[in-house]
Amino acid sequence: MVSIYALKGRFQALLRPAVGALYRAGVTANAVTVAAALVSLGAACAVYVWGPGQPLLYLLLPGWMLLRMALNAVDGMLAREFGQQSRLGAYLNELCDVIADAALYLSLLSVPGVSATALWTLTWSAAVCEYAGVLGLMAGASRRYDGPMGKSDRAFVVGVTGCALAFGWLEGTWVGHVAWAAAALCALTTWRRVRNGLAEAG
């Protein structure tokens, strides 16, 4: 099953000149990782607090999701291509992503009529999905990024949902339906990561 993650190579090629400039400016991979997480928390708070009264604020979701995906690529490129890989960076990369994702998904709890159960289920399913990917390393395989609902795919879904809310094309009930569907695909993704990780290790 295809995931947006498959486009990562082309995306990185576009970012490579900017990454080189950041390295020359003294920016580190860990600094980018932490900054992206902190801005994610700020964006999530803004959407949660002011989104219902000012729907155009939901455009923060697609805008920031796109920029955050770029920053996720940037920190990885700084680490791999400029000798900045570290054990701390490995922890920060995984933990900051899960925390930031959770905050951004749960920012939609303030949407009138949304199912809190659906959003919490998506949040936990996404965390388990990423944990399954990391466990590939412990099983003797690579870090698994299988789809169909990996991090980039979830960012796309939440971004499109934010656009639809901003322009009044989607109501809270439908946001819940989207969350349930994404959570179900997260469960499928978790299964595929475990299965493919075992196959790779075996």
Buried (B, 14 or more C-beta within 10 A) or exposed (E): EEBBBEEBEEBBEEBEEEBBEBBEEEBBBBBBBBBBBEBBBEBBEBBBEBBBEEBEBBBBBBBBBEBBBBBBBBBBBBBEBBEBBEEEBBEBBBEBBBBBBBBBBBBBBBBEEBBEEBBBBBBBBBBBBBEBBBBBBEBEBEBBBBBBBBBBBBBBBBBBBBBBBBEEEBBBEBBBEBBBBBBBBBBBBBEBBBEBBEEEEE
